[in-house]
Amino acid sequence: MEISVVFRIAAVGILVAVFNQVLARAGRDEQATMVTLAGIIVVLFWIVQYISDLFTTVQTLFQL
């Protein structure tokens, strides 16, 4: 796993947290929830390939 992926995930987490706080303070709780959900979905799309590679490696390692 490359370190740049970890930094990208951290950056998305920080941005989502900031947007969430700003929207929550403005009284737009529904939009804050949607921003959080969108951030989670974006990160999941990024890491799904790494999860697939992990399962393939485990399968190869144990020759299943």
C-alpha positions in Angstrom: 0.0 0.0 0.0 1.4 3.3 -1.0 1.7 6.1 1.6 0.0 8.6 -0.8 -3.3 6.6 -0.4 -3.1 7.1 3.4 -2.5 10.8 2.9 -5.5 11.1 0.4 -7.8 9.3 2.9 -6.6 11.6 5.7 -7.2 14.7 3.5 -10.7 13.6 2.7 -11.4 12.9 6.3 -10.2 16.4 7.3 -12.2 18.1 4.6 -15.3 16.1 5.4 -15.0 17.0 9.1 -14.6 20.7 8.3 -17.5 20.8 6.0 -19.6 18.8 8.4 -18.9 21.3 11.2 -19.6 24.3 9.0 -22.9 22.9 7.7 -24.0 21.7 11.2 -23.4 25.2 12.7 -25.4 26.7 9.8 -28.3 24.5 10.7 -28.1 22.3 7.7 -27.8 18.9 9.4 -29.2 17.0 6.4 -26.5 18.3 4.1 -23.8 17.6 6.7 -24.9 14.0 6.9 -24.8 13.8 3.1 -21.3 15.2 3.0 -20.2 12.6 5.5 -21.8 9.8 3.5 -20.3 11.1 0.3 -16.8 11.1 1.9 -17.2 7.5 3.1 -18.3 6.4 -0.4 -15.4 8.1 -2.0 -12.9 6.5 0.3 -14.5 3.1 -0.1 -14.2 3.4 -3.9 -10.5 4.1 -3.4 -9.7 1.2 -1.1 -11.9 -1.5 -2.8 -9.0 -2.4 -5.1 -6.6 -2.8 -2.1 -9.1 -5.0 -0.4 -9.4 -7.2 -3.5 -5.6 -7.4 -3.7 -5.6 -8.5 0.0 -8.1 -11.3 -0.6 -6.1 -12.5 -3.6 -2.9 -12.5 -1.7 -4.4 -14.4 1.2 -5.9 -16.9 -1.2 -2.6 -17.3 -2.9 -0.7 -17.6 0.4 -3.0 -20.4 1.7 -3.5 -21.9 -1.8 -7.3 -22.0 -1.4 
